[in-house]
Amino acid sequence: MAITVAMIEEKEFKTKMRGYDPVEVDEFLDEICDEMVAMQEEIASLSQRLSQAQSGRNAVYTPTSVPAPSAVPTPIPAPLKVEKPVEAPVEKKAEKAAEDVSEGAQKLLARAQKMYDDTVAEAKEEAEKILAEAKEKADESIGALADEKEALEGEVEMLRASARDYRERFLRLIEDQQHVLKAEKELFE
């Protein structure tokens, strides 16, 4: 997929925690767009020069007017040197410009990929850090709850022991009262 200036200008990135400064990223993308526009203009200019050079090479010499024969012999002009236009440097320049644009685009894509990879790596590190902190807090909470559970179970056992002790004393008190009532009944009979 060819990347265009419009695609770069319209691209929106999601905001993530600890991400890049959006203003700085936008400024950098604007610089990339300006550079791409300049390269495209240079390519167009070189293509135009190349097509002009090629059309000049294919042109056939046709005289526009033929002089009328005269009585006085005219000197024979020296043969014209028709030099072929030099196409190799122009073609090489166009090829070099195309290679430069291609190389620039590849570098741009490599930088974008690196930025993406760095952002993903940072996000993964942050996620792992958050998970580790959450696990540590959960372990601490579980430990505290286990200690509290133990303390409450100890209190419940103490209350049960107290209730058993109270019941036993209450039963002894009732038995003692029954003995007193029985003894009193025997006294009055």
PyMOL commands that place a pseudoatom at each C-alpha (Angstrom):
pseudoatom trace, name=CA, resn=MET, resi=1, chain=A, elem=C, hetatm=0, pos=[0.000, 0.000, 0.000]
pseudoatom trace, name=CA, resn=ALA, resi=2, chain=A, elem=C, hetatm=0, pos=[1.467, 3.330, -1.056]
pseudoatom trace, name=CA, resn=ILE, resi=3, chain=A, elem=C, hetatm=0, pos=[1.481, 5.936, 1.691]
pseudoatom trace, name=CA, resn=THR, resi=4, chain=A, elem=C, hetatm=0, pos=[0.206, 9.329, 0.609]
pseudoatom trace, name=CA, resn=VAL, resi=5, chain=A, elem=C, hetatm=0, pos=[0.509, 12.749, 2.176]
pseudoatom trace, name=CA, resn=ALA, resi=6, chain=A, elem=C, hetatm=0, pos=[-3.246, 12.749, 2.772]
pseudoatom trace, name=CA, resn=MET, resi=7, chain=A, elem=C, hetatm=0, pos=[-3.022, 9.405, 4.629]
pseudoatom trace, name=CA, resn=ILE, resi=8, chain=A, elem=C, hetatm=0, pos=[-0.324, 10.794, 6.922]
pseudoatom trace, name=CA, resn=GLU, resi=9, chain=A, elem=C, hetatm=0, pos=[-2.258, 14.016, 7.560]
pseudoatom trace, name=CA, resn=GLU, resi=10, chain=A, elem=C, hetatm=0, pos=[-5.510, 12.173, 8.299]
pseudoatom trace, name=CA, resn=LYS, resi=11, chain=A, elem=C, hetatm=0, pos=[-4.007, 9.426, 10.476]
pseudoatom trace, name=CA, resn=GLU, resi=12, chain=A, elem=C, hetatm=0, pos=[-5.299, 9.503, 14.063]
pseudoatom trace, name=CA, resn=PHE, resi=13, chain=A, elem=C, hetatm=0, pos=[-3.522, 7.631, 16.840]
pseudoatom trace, name=CA, resn=LYS, resi=14, chain=A, elem=C, hetatm=0, pos=[-5.162, 6.375, 20.013]
pseudoatom trace, name=CA, resn=THR, resi=15, chain=A, elem=C, hetatm=0, pos=[-4.027, 7.955, 23.247]
pseudoatom trace, name=CA, resn=LYS, resi=16, chain=A, elem=C, hetatm=0, pos=[-2.416, 5.537, 25.686]
pseudoatom trace, name=CA, resn=MET, resi=17, chain=A, elem=C, hetatm=0, pos=[-1.042, 5.957, 29.153]
pseudoatom trace, name=CA, resn=ARG, resi=18, chain=A, elem=C, hetatm=0, pos=[2.565, 7.159, 29.032]
pseudoatom trace, name=CA, resn=GLY, resi=19, chain=A, elem=C, hetatm=0, pos=[2.341, 7.592, 25.235]
pseudoatom trace, name=CA, resn=TYR, resi=20, chain=A, elem=C, hetatm=0, pos=[4.110, 10.074, 22.995]
pseudoatom trace, name=CA, resn=ASP, resi=21, chain=A, elem=C, hetatm=0, pos=[3.298, 13.794, 23.046]
pseudoatom trace, name=CA, resn=PRO, resi=22, chain=A, elem=C, hetatm=0, pos=[0.557, 14.219, 20.389]
pseudoatom trace, name=CA, resn=VAL, resi=23, chain=A, elem=C, hetatm=0, pos=[1.748, 17.730, 19.426]
pseudoatom trace, name=CA, resn=GLU, resi=24, chain=A, elem=C, hetatm=0, pos=[5.301, 16.508, 18.886]
pseudoatom trace, name=CA, resn=VAL, resi=25, chain=A, elem=C, hetatm=0, pos=[4.076, 13.534, 16.815]
pseudoatom trace, name=CA, resn=ASP, resi=26, chain=A, elem=C, hetatm=0, pos=[1.862, 15.840, 14.697]
pseudoatom trace, name=CA, resn=GLU, resi=27, chain=A, elem=C, hetatm=0, pos=[4.758, 18.226, 14.075]
pseudoatom trace, name=CA, resn=PHE, resi=28, chain=A, elem=C, hetatm=0, pos=[6.987, 15.337, 13.009]
pseudoatom trace, name=CA, resn=LEU, resi=29, chain=A, elem=C, hetatm=0, pos=[4.304, 13.978, 10.677]
pseudoatom trace, name=CA, resn=ASP, resi=30, chain=A, elem=C, hetatm=0, pos=[3.902, 17.477, 9.174]
pseudoatom trace, name=CA, resn=GLU, resi=31, chain=A, elem=C, hetatm=0, pos=[7.650, 17.547, 8.473]
pseudoatom trace, name=CA, resn=ILE, resi=32, chain=A, elem=C, hetatm=0, pos=[7.385, 14.129, 6.823]
pseudoatom trace, name=CA, resn=CYS, resi=33, chain=A, elem=C, hetatm=0, pos=[4.479, 15.383, 4.654]
pseudoatom trace, name=CA, resn=ASP, resi=34, chain=A, elem=C, hetatm=0, pos=[6.478, 18.448, 3.600]
pseudoatom trace, name=CA, resn=GLU, resi=35, chain=A, elem=C, hetatm=0, pos=[9.431, 16.250, 2.672]
pseudoatom trace, name=CA, resn=MET, resi=36, chain=A, elem=C, hetatm=0, pos=[7.177, 13.874, 0.706]
pseudoatom trace, name=CA, resn=VAL, resi=37, chain=A, elem=C, hetatm=0, pos=[5.615, 16.809, -1.215]
pseudoatom trace, name=CA, resn=ALA, resi=38, chain=A, elem=C, hetatm=0, pos=[9.092, 18.139, -2.061]
pseudoatom trace, name=CA, resn=MET, resi=39, chain=A, elem=C, hetatm=0, pos=[10.191, 14.681, -3.238]
pseudoatom trace, name=CA, resn=GLN, resi=40, chain=A, elem=C, hetatm=0, pos=[7.056, 14.261, -5.342]
pseudoatom trace, name=CA, resn=GLU, resi=41, chain=A, elem=C, hetatm=0, pos=[7.645, 17.655, -6.973]
pseudoatom trace, name=CA, resn=GLU, resi=42, chain=A, elem=C, hetatm=0, pos=[11.263, 16.703, -7.683]
pseudoatom trace, name=CA, resn=ILE, resi=43, chain=A, elem=C, hetatm=0, pos=[10.136, 13.389, -9.196]
pseudoatom trace, name=CA, resn=ALA, resi=44, chain=A, elem=C, hetatm=0, pos=[7.602, 15.191, -11.388]
pseudoatom trace, name=CA, resn=SER, resi=45, chain=A, elem=C, hetatm=0, pos=[10.251, 17.695, -12.506]
pseudoatom trace, name=CA, resn=LEU, resi=46, chain=A, elem=C, hetatm=0, pos=[12.752, 14.947, -13.305]
pseudoatom trace, name=CA, resn=SER, resi=47, chain=A, elem=C, hetatm=0, pos=[10.105, 12.931, -15.144]
pseudoatom trace, name=CA, resn=GLN, resi=48, chain=A, elem=C, hetatm=0, pos=[9.245, 15.980, -17.233]
pseudoatom trace, name=CA, resn=ARG, resi=49, chain=A, elem=C, hetatm=0, pos=[12.905, 16.615, -18.022]
pseudoatom trace, name=CA, resn=LEU, resi=50, chain=A, elem=C, hetatm=0, pos=[13.326, 12.962, -18.932]
pseudoatom trace, name=CA, resn=SER, resi=51, chain=A, elem=C, hetatm=0, pos=[10.358, 12.990, -21.284]
pseudoatom trace, name=CA, resn=GLN, resi=52, chain=A, elem=C, hetatm=0, pos=[11.619, 16.223, -22.888]
pseudoatom trace, name=CA, resn=ALA, resi=53, chain=A, elem=C, hetatm=0, pos=[15.061, 14.717, -23.353]
pseudoatom trace, name=CA, resn=GLN, resi=54, chain=A, elem=C, hetatm=0, pos=[13.586, 11.580, -24.869]
pseudoatom trace, name=CA, resn=SER, resi=55, chain=A, elem=C, hetatm=0, pos=[11.332, 13.549, -27.225]
pseudoatom trace, name=CA, resn=GLY, resi=56, chain=A, elem=C, hetatm=0, pos=[14.334, 15.703, -28.260]
pseudoatom trace, name=CA, resn=ARG, resi=57, chain=A, elem=C, hetatm=0, pos=[16.301, 12.557, -29.067]
pseudoatom trace, name=CA, resn=ASN, resi=58, chain=A, elem=C, hetatm=0, pos=[13.506, 11.184, -31.246]
pseudoatom trace, name=CA, resn=ALA, resi=59, chain=A, elem=C, hetatm=0, pos=[13.050, 14.434, -33.194]
pseudoatom trace, name=CA, resn=VAL, resi=60, chain=A, elem=C, hetatm=0, pos=[14.066, 14.261, -36.868]
pseudoatom trace, name=CA, resn=TYR, resi=61, chain=A, elem=C, hetatm=0, pos=[15.845, 17.197, -38.454]
pseudoatom trace, name=CA, resn=THR, resi=62, chain=A, elem=C, hetatm=0, pos=[13.568, 18.727, -41.123]
pseudoatom trace, name=CA, resn=PRO, resi=63, chain=A, elem=C, hetatm=0, pos=[14.532, 21.979, -42.712]
pseudoatom trace, name=CA, resn=THR, resi=64, chain=A, elem=C, hetatm=0, pos=[11.737, 24.502, -42.658]
pseudoatom trace, name=CA, resn=SER, resi=65, chain=A, elem=C, hetatm=0, pos=[12.684, 26.364, -45.797]
pseudoatom trace, name=CA, resn=VAL, resi=66, chain=A, elem=C, hetatm=0, pos=[14.590, 25.277, -48.869]
pseudoatom trace, name=CA, resn=PRO, resi=67, chain=A, elem=C, hetatm=0, pos=[16.728, 28.023, -50.417]
pseudoatom trace, name=CA, resn=ALA, resi=68, chain=A, elem=C, hetatm=0, pos=[16.121, 28.735, -54.075]
pseudoatom trace, name=CA, resn=PRO, resi=69, chain=A, elem=C, hetatm=0, pos=[18.950, 27.860, -56.472]
pseudoatom trace, name=CA, resn=SER, resi=70, chain=A, elem=C, hetatm=0, pos=[21.017, 30.893, -57.377]
pseudoatom trace, name=CA, resn=ALA, resi=71, chain=A, elem=C, hetatm=0, pos=[23.508, 31.663, -59.995]
pseudoatom trace, name=CA, resn=VAL, resi=72, chain=A, elem=C, hetatm=0, pos=[26.214, 32.203, -57.495]
pseudoatom trace, name=CA, resn=PRO, resi=73, chain=A, elem=C, hetatm=0, pos=[27.318, 29.005, -55.989]
pseudoatom trace, name=CA, resn=THR, resi=74, chain=A, elem=C, hetatm=0, pos=[26.857, 29.031, -52.300]
pseudoatom trace, name=CA, resn=PRO, resi=75, chain=A, elem=C, hetatm=0, pos=[29.486, 27.585, -50.154]
pseudoatom trace, name=CA, resn=ILE, resi=76, chain=A, elem=C, hetatm=0, pos=[28.695, 24.111, -48.900]
pseudoatom trace, name=CA, resn=PRO, resi=77, chain=A, elem=C, hetatm=0, pos=[28.222, 24.242, -45.233]
pseudoatom trace, name=CA, resn=ALA, resi=78, chain=A, elem=C, hetatm=0, pos=[30.205, 21.944, -43.056]
pseudoatom trace, name=CA, resn=PRO, resi=79, chain=A, elem=C, hetatm=0, pos=[28.305, 18.850, -42.090]
pseudoatom trace, name=CA, resn=LEU, resi=80, chain=A, elem=C, hetatm=0, pos=[26.281, 19.381, -38.993]
pseudoatom trace, name=CA, resn=LYS, resi=81, chain=A, elem=C, hetatm=0, pos=[27.315, 17.445, -35.997]
pseudoatom trace, name=CA, resn=VAL, resi=82, chain=A, elem=C, hetatm=0, pos=[24.201, 16.000, -34.586]
pseudoatom trace, name=CA, resn=GLU, resi=83, chain=A, elem=C, hetatm=0, pos=[24.932, 15.013, -31.108]
pseudoatom trace, name=CA, resn=LYS, resi=84, chain=A, elem=C, hetatm=0, pos=[22.644, 12.594, -29.494]
pseudoatom trace, name=CA, resn=PRO, resi=85, chain=A, elem=C, hetatm=0, pos=[21.205, 13.953, -26.290]
pseudoatom trace, name=CA, resn=VAL, resi=86, chain=A, elem=C, hetatm=0, pos=[22.869, 12.531, -23.312]
pseudoatom trace, name=CA, resn=GLU, resi=87, chain=A, elem=C, hetatm=0, pos=[20.224, 10.316, -21.833]
pseudoatom trace, name=CA, resn=ALA, resi=88, chain=A, elem=C, hetatm=0, pos=[22.213, 8.270, -19.412]
pseudoatom trace, name=CA, resn=PRO, resi=89, chain=A, elem=C, hetatm=0, pos=[22.788, 11.034, -16.832]
pseudoatom trace, name=CA, resn=VAL, resi=90, chain=A, elem=C, hetatm=0, pos=[19.144, 12.137, -16.979]
pseudoatom trace, name=CA, resn=GLU, resi=91, chain=A, elem=C, hetatm=0, pos=[17.906, 8.579, -16.692]
pseudoatom trace, name=CA, resn=LYS, resi=92, chain=A, elem=C, hetatm=0, pos=[20.407, 7.914, -13.934]
pseudoatom trace, name=CA, resn=LYS, resi=93, chain=A, elem=C, hetatm=0, pos=[19.228, 11.049, -12.115]
pseudoatom trace, name=CA, resn=ALA, resi=94, chain=A, elem=C, hetatm=0, pos=[15.617, 9.942, -12.436]
pseudoatom trace, name=CA, resn=GLU, resi=95, chain=A, elem=C, hetatm=0, pos=[16.490, 6.436, -11.277]
pseudoatom trace, name=CA, resn=LYS, resi=96, chain=A, elem=C, hetatm=0, pos=[18.538, 7.881, -8.410]
pseudoatom trace, name=CA, resn=ALA, resi=97, chain=A, elem=C, hetatm=0, pos=[15.672, 10.202, -7.459]
pseudoatom trace, name=CA, resn=ALA, resi=98, chain=A, elem=C, hetatm=0, pos=[13.260, 7.255, -7.535]
pseudoatom trace, name=CA, resn=GLU, resi=99, chain=A, elem=C, hetatm=0, pos=[15.693, 5.202, -5.447]
pseudoatom trace, name=CA, resn=ASP, resi=100, chain=A, elem=C, hetatm=0, pos=[16.081, 8.125, -3.001]
pseudoatom trace, name=CA, resn=VAL, resi=101, chain=A, elem=C, hetatm=0, pos=[12.309, 8.416, -2.680]
pseudoatom trace, name=CA, resn=SER, resi=102, chain=A, elem=C, hetatm=0, pos=[11.989, 4.667, -2.228]
pseudoatom trace, name=CA, resn=GLU, resi=103, chain=A, elem=C, hetatm=0, pos=[14.810, 4.657, 0.315]
pseudoatom trace, name=CA, resn=GLY, resi=104, chain=A, elem=C, hetatm=0, pos=[13.247, 7.613, 2.132]
pseudoatom trace, name=CA, resn=ALA, resi=105, chain=A, elem=C, hetatm=0, pos=[9.888, 5.864, 2.238]
pseudoatom trace, name=CA, resn=GLN, resi=106, chain=A, elem=C, hetatm=0, pos=[11.547, 2.695, 3.528]
pseudoatom trace, name=CA, resn=LYS, resi=107, chain=A, elem=C, hetatm=0, pos=[13.349, 4.684, 6.217]
pseudoatom trace, name=CA, resn=LEU, resi=108, chain=A, elem=C, hetatm=0, pos=[10.093, 6.387, 7.143]
pseudoatom trace, name=CA, resn=LEU, resi=109, chain=A, elem=C, hetatm=0, pos=[8.321, 3.042, 7.366]
pseudoatom trace, name=CA, resn=ALA, resi=110, chain=A, elem=C, hetatm=0, pos=[11.200, 1.615, 9.407]
pseudoatom trace, name=CA, resn=ARG, resi=111, chain=A, elem=C, hetatm=0, pos=[10.990, 4.550, 11.834]
pseudoatom trace, name=CA, resn=ALA, resi=112, chain=A, elem=C, hetatm=0, pos=[7.225, 4.194, 12.061]
pseudoatom trace, name=CA, resn=GLN, resi=113, chain=A, elem=C, hetatm=0, pos=[7.580, 0.448, 12.701]
pseudoatom trace, name=CA, resn=LYS, resi=114, chain=A, elem=C, hetatm=0, pos=[10.220, 1.123, 15.365]
pseudoatom trace, name=CA, resn=MET, resi=115, chain=A, elem=C, hetatm=0, pos=[7.944, 3.688, 17.035]
pseudoatom trace, name=CA, resn=TYR, resi=116, chain=A, elem=C, hetatm=0, pos=[5.116, 1.148, 16.934]
pseudoatom trace, name=CA, resn=ASP, resi=117, chain=A, elem=C, hetatm=0, pos=[7.312, -1.626, 18.347]
pseudoatom trace, name=CA, resn=ASP, resi=118, chain=A, elem=C, hetatm=0, pos=[8.635, 0.677, 21.095]
pseudoatom trace, name=CA, resn=THR, resi=119, chain=A, elem=C, hetatm=0, pos=[5.105, 1.769, 22.005]
pseudoatom trace, name=CA, resn=VAL, resi=120, chain=A, elem=C, hetatm=0, pos=[3.872, -1.837, 22.135]
pseudoatom trace, name=CA, resn=ALA, resi=121, chain=A, elem=C, hetatm=0, pos=[6.893, -2.860, 24.237]
pseudoatom trace, name=CA, resn=GLU, resi=122, chain=A, elem=C, hetatm=0, pos=[6.266, 0.028, 26.674]
pseudoatom trace, name=CA, resn=ALA, resi=123, chain=A, elem=C, hetatm=0, pos=[2.599, -0.894, 26.890]
pseudoatom trace, name=CA, resn=LYS, resi=124, chain=A, elem=C, hetatm=0, pos=[3.464, -4.529, 27.629]
pseudoatom trace, name=CA, resn=GLU, resi=125, chain=A, elem=C, hetatm=0, pos=[5.957, -3.478, 30.302]
pseudoatom trace, name=CA, resn=GLU, resi=126, chain=A, elem=C, hetatm=0, pos=[3.377, -1.167, 31.872]
pseudoatom trace, name=CA, resn=ALA, resi=127, chain=A, elem=C, hetatm=0, pos=[0.741, -3.923, 31.778]
pseudoatom trace, name=CA, resn=GLU, resi=128, chain=A, elem=C, hetatm=0, pos=[3.120, -6.402, 33.413]
pseudoatom trace, name=CA, resn=LYS, resi=129, chain=A, elem=C, hetatm=0, pos=[4.006, -3.831, 36.072]
pseudoatom trace, name=CA, resn=ILE, resi=130, chain=A, elem=C, hetatm=0, pos=[0.333, -3.121, 36.799]
pseudoatom trace, name=CA, resn=LEU, resi=131, chain=A, elem=C, hetatm=0, pos=[-0.448, -6.852, 36.976]
pseudoatom trace, name=CA, resn=ALA, resi=132, chain=A, elem=C, hetatm=0, pos=[2.477, -7.461, 39.338]
pseudoatom trace, name=CA, resn=GLU, resi=133, chain=A, elem=C, hetatm=0, pos=[1.345, -4.608, 41.610]
pseudoatom trace, name=CA, resn=ALA, resi=134, chain=A, elem=C, hetatm=0, pos=[-2.243, -5.882, 41.575]
pseudoatom trace, name=CA, resn=LYS, resi=135, chain=A, elem=C, hetatm=0, pos=[-1.103, -9.427, 42.403]
pseudoatom trace, name=CA, resn=GLU, resi=136, chain=A, elem=C, hetatm=0, pos=[1.074, -8.129, 45.238]
pseudoatom trace, name=CA, resn=LYS, resi=137, chain=A, elem=C, hetatm=0, pos=[-1.844, -6.109, 46.666]
pseudoatom trace, name=CA, resn=ALA, resi=138, chain=A, elem=C, hetatm=0, pos=[-4.157, -9.122, 46.319]
pseudoatom trace, name=CA, resn=ASP, resi=139, chain=A, elem=C, hetatm=0, pos=[-1.658, -11.347, 48.141]
pseudoatom trace, name=CA, resn=GLU, resi=140, chain=A, elem=C, hetatm=0, pos=[-1.340, -8.768, 50.915]
pseudoatom trace, name=CA, resn=SER, resi=141, chain=A, elem=C, hetatm=0, pos=[-5.129, -8.503, 51.184]
pseudoatom trace, name=CA, resn=ILE, resi=142, chain=A, elem=C, hetatm=0, pos=[-5.511, -12.297, 51.281]
pseudoatom trace, name=CA, resn=GLY, resi=143, chain=A, elem=C, hetatm=0, pos=[-2.846, -12.516, 53.985]
pseudoatom trace, name=CA, resn=ALA, resi=144, chain=A, elem=C, hetatm=0, pos=[-4.531, -9.798, 56.052]
pseudoatom trace, name=CA, resn=LEU, resi=145, chain=A, elem=C, hetatm=0, pos=[-7.933, -11.466, 55.637]
pseudoatom trace, name=CA, resn=ALA, resi=146, chain=A, elem=C, hetatm=0, pos=[-6.492, -14.836, 56.651]
pseudoatom trace, name=CA, resn=ASP, resi=147, chain=A, elem=C, hetatm=0, pos=[-5.013, -13.244, 59.814]
pseudoatom trace, name=CA, resn=GLU, resi=148, chain=A, elem=C, hetatm=0, pos=[-8.346, -11.564, 60.571]
pseudoatom trace, name=CA, resn=LYS, resi=149, chain=A, elem=C, hetatm=0, pos=[-10.184, -14.855, 60.016]
pseudoatom trace, name=CA, resn=GLU, resi=150, chain=A, elem=C, hetatm=0, pos=[-7.842, -16.607, 62.453]
pseudoatom trace, name=CA, resn=ALA, resi=151, chain=A, elem=C, hetatm=0, pos=[-8.379, -13.885, 65.047]
pseudoatom trace, name=CA, resn=LEU, resi=152, chain=A, elem=C, hetatm=0, pos=[-12.157, -14.083, 64.649]
pseudoatom trace, name=CA, resn=GLU, resi=153, chain=A, elem=C, hetatm=0, pos=[-12.132, -17.885, 64.908]
pseudoatom trace, name=CA, resn=GLY, resi=154, chain=A, elem=C, hetatm=0, pos=[-10.106, -17.518, 68.137]
pseudoatom trace, name=CA, resn=GLU, resi=155, chain=A, elem=C, hetatm=0, pos=[-12.673, -15.065, 69.508]
pseudoatom trace, name=CA, resn=VAL, resi=156, chain=A, elem=C, hetatm=0, pos=[-15.548, -17.391, 68.548]
pseudoatom trace, name=CA, resn=GLU, resi=157, chain=A, elem=C, hetatm=0, pos=[-13.825, -20.298, 70.336]
pseudoatom trace, name=CA, resn=MET, resi=158, chain=A, elem=C, hetatm=0, pos=[-13.290, -18.137, 73.429]
pseudoatom trace, name=CA, resn=LEU, resi=159, chain=A, elem=C, hetatm=0, pos=[-16.993, -17.141, 73.382]
pseudoatom trace, name=CA, resn=ARG, resi=160, chain=A, elem=C, hetatm=0, pos=[-18.038, -20.789, 73.045]
pseudoatom trace, name=CA, resn=ALA, resi=161, chain=A, elem=C, hetatm=0, pos=[-15.772, -21.755, 75.960]
pseudoatom trace, name=CA, resn=SER, resi=162, chain=A, elem=C, hetatm=0, pos=[-17.235, -18.917, 78.028]
pseudoatom trace, name=CA, resn=ALA, resi=163, chain=A, elem=C, hetatm=0, pos=[-20.771, -20.008, 77.117]
pseudoatom trace, name=CA, resn=ARG, resi=164, chain=A, elem=C, hetatm=0, pos=[-19.983, -23.632, 78.127]
pseudoatom trace, name=CA, resn=ASP, resi=165, chain=A, elem=C, hetatm=0, pos=[-18.456, -22.446, 81.387]
pseudoatom trace, name=CA, resn=TYR, resi=166, chain=A, elem=C, hetatm=0, pos=[-21.460, -20.189, 82.111]
pseudoatom trace, name=CA, resn=ARG, resi=167, chain=A, elem=C, hetatm=0, pos=[-23.891, -23.007, 81.328]
pseudoatom trace, name=CA, resn=GLU, resi=168, chain=A, elem=C, hetatm=0, pos=[-22.030, -25.418, 83.598]
pseudoatom trace, name=CA, resn=ARG, resi=169, chain=A, elem=C, hetatm=0, pos=[-22.026, -22.879, 86.467]
pseudoatom trace, name=CA, resn=PHE, resi=170, chain=A, elem=C, hetatm=0, pos=[-25.700, -22.112, 85.869]
pseudoatom trace, name=CA, resn=LEU, resi=171, chain=A, elem=C, hetatm=0, pos=[-26.574, -25.835, 85.940]
pseudoatom trace, name=CA, resn=ARG, resi=172, chain=A, elem=C, hetatm=0, pos=[-24.585, -26.252, 89.195]
pseudoatom trace, name=CA, resn=LEU, resi=173, chain=A, elem=C, hetatm=0, pos=[-26.391, -23.282, 90.658]
pseudoatom trace, name=CA, resn=ILE, resi=174, chain=A, elem=C, hetatm=0, pos=[-29.768, -24.814, 89.759]
pseudoatom trace, name=CA, resn=GLU, resi=175, chain=A, elem=C, hetatm=0, pos=[-28.719, -28.164, 91.214]
pseudoatom trace, name=CA, resn=ASP, resi=176, chain=A, elem=C, hetatm=0, pos=[-27.551, -26.429, 94.410]
pseudoatom trace, name=CA, resn=GLN, resi=177, chain=A, elem=C, hetatm=0, pos=[-30.856, -24.580, 94.614]
pseudoatom trace, name=CA, resn=GLN, resi=178, chain=A, elem=C, hetatm=0, pos=[-32.731, -27.859, 94.131]
pseudoatom trace, name=CA, resn=HIS, resi=179, chain=A, elem=C, hetatm=0, pos=[-30.724, -29.401, 96.983]
pseudoatom trace, name=CA, resn=VAL, resi=180, chain=A, elem=C, hetatm=0, pos=[-31.504, -26.426, 99.202]
pseudoatom trace, name=CA, resn=LEU, resi=181, chain=A, elem=C, hetatm=0, pos=[-35.217, -26.648, 98.376]
pseudoatom trace, name=CA, resn=LYS, resi=182, chain=A, elem=C, hetatm=0, pos=[-35.211, -30.387, 99.028]
pseudoatom trace, name=CA, resn=ALA, resi=183, chain=A, elem=C, hetatm=0, pos=[-33.430, -29.905, 102.348]
pseudoatom trace, name=CA, resn=GLU, resi=184, chain=A, elem=C, hetatm=0, pos=[-35.837, -27.139, 103.312]
pseudoatom trace, name=CA, resn=LYS, resi=185, chain=A, elem=C, hetatm=0, pos=[-38.821, -29.315, 102.436]
pseudoatom trace, name=CA, resn=GLU, resi=186, chain=A, elem=C, hetatm=0, pos=[-37.478, -32.083, 104.642]
pseudoatom trace, name=CA, resn=LEU, resi=187, chain=A, elem=C, hetatm=0, pos=[-37.035, -29.622, 107.482]
pseudoatom trace, name=CA, resn=PHE, resi=188, chain=A, elem=C, hetatm=0, pos=[-40.646, -28.542, 107.445]
pseudoatom trace, name=CA, resn=GLU, resi=189, chain=A, elem=C, hetatm=0, pos=[-42.171, -31.940, 107.102]
for i in range(1, 189): cmd.bond("trace and resi %d" % i, "trace and resi %d" % (i + 1))
show_as sticks, trace
zoom trace
